[in-house]
Amino acid sequence: MKVLIVDDNASTRKVLSVILRKTGHEVVGEAEDGKSALKAFVELWPEVVLLDIIMPGISGIVVLEEMRRINPEAKIIILTAVDQDEVTKELAEKGAAAVIFKPFTHEELKETFERLK
């Protein structure tokens, strides 16, 4: 799958990129904030987006809504350190394909991608 990684932490983006490439996915781009994420989303047209919620500028929730408006078929996986049922429910209602809680394991990431197929 073609994947766009969106996280304000460069180390997290690097780890995700390595894991995804090792599991056969193509990382088509990375973004560190909401504005650059939306630009990359339109330019690269990824199949899957790994999207952090808490970022500088535009929040991940707003980015999720905008991405779903632009391409309702895109699968958007939320990365978050906020483990609350209300937040998870809101993300699902807004179109998130899955939610992965930080810190996550390689296996959790792999299983989430398997469920998207």
C-alpha positions in Angstrom: 0.0 0.0 0.0 1.1 3.6 -0.7 1.4 5.3 2.7 1.7 8.9 3.9 3.1 9.4 7.4 2.0 12.5 9.3 3.6 13.1 12.7 5.4 16.1 14.2 8.0 13.9 15.7 10.8 13.0 13.2 11.9 9.9 15.1 8.4 8.5 15.0 8.2 9.2 11.3 11.5 7.4 10.8 10.5 4.3 12.8 7.2 4.1 11.0 8.9 4.4 7.7 11.3 1.6 8.4 8.6 -0.7 9.7 6.3 -0.1 6.8 9.0 -0.6 4.2 10.1 -3.9 5.9 6.5 -5.1 5.7 6.2 -4.4 2.0 4.5 -1.0 2.0 5.6 2.0 -0.1 6.1 5.2 2.0 5.2 7.9 -0.6 5.7 10.9 1.7 6.0 12.3 5.2 4.6 15.5 6.8 5.2 17.1 10.1 2.1 19.2 10.5 -1.5 19.5 9.3 -0.9 22.0 6.5 1.9 20.0 4.9 -0.1 16.8 5.4 -3.1 18.1 3.4 -0.7 19.3 0.6 1.0 15.9 0.5 -2.3 14.1 0.6 -3.6 15.9 -2.5 -0.3 15.7 -4.4 0.5 12.0 -3.5 -3.0 10.5 -3.3 -1.9 7.8 -0.8 -4.0 4.7 -0.1 -3.3 4.9 3.6 -2.5 7.8 5.9 -0.9 7.4 9.4 -2.1 10.6 11.1 -1.0 11.9 14.5 -3.7 13.8 16.3 -1.7 16.3 18.3 0.4 18.5 16.0 1.3 22.1 15.7 -1.1 24.3 13.6 -4.1 22.3 12.3 -5.1 19.5 14.6 -5.2 15.9 13.3 -9.0 15.8 13.8 -9.4 18.7 11.4 -7.0 17.1 9.0 -8.9 13.8 9.2 -12.2 15.5 8.3 -10.6 17.4 5.4 -8.9 14.3 4.0 -12.2 12.3 4.2 -13.9 15.2 2.4 -11.2 15.2 -0.3 -11.1 11.4 -0.7 -13.7 9.4 1.2 -12.0 6.1 0.0 -8.7 6.9 1.7 -7.9 4.8 4.8 -6.8 7.0 7.6 -5.2 5.4 10.7 -5.0 7.6 13.7 -1.9 7.6 15.9 -2.5 9.0 19.4 -1.3 8.9 22.9 -4.8 9.8 24.1 -6.5 6.6 25.1 -10.1 7.6 25.9 -13.3 5.9 24.7 -14.9 9.3 23.8 -12.0 10.3 21.6 -11.9 6.9 19.9 -15.6 7.1 19.3 -15.3 10.6 17.8 -12.5 9.5 15.5 -14.5 6.5 14.2 -17.5 8.8 13.6 -15.3 11.2 11.6 -14.1 8.3 9.4 -10.9 7.0 10.9 -10.2 3.4 9.6 -8.4 2.5 12.9 -6.8 4.0 16.0 -3.3 3.0 17.2 -2.3 4.1 20.6 1.3 5.3 21.3 3.5 3.6 22.2 2.7 0.9 19.7 4.4 -2.3 18.7 5.5 -3.4 15.3 3.0 -6.2 15.5 0.1 -3.8 16.3 1.0 -1.8 13.2 1.2 -4.9 11.0 -2.1 -6.2 12.3 -3.8 -2.9 11.7 -2.6 -2.8 8.1 -3.7 -6.4 7.6 -7.3 -5.5 8.7 -7.4 -2.7 6.1 -7.0 -5.1 3.1 
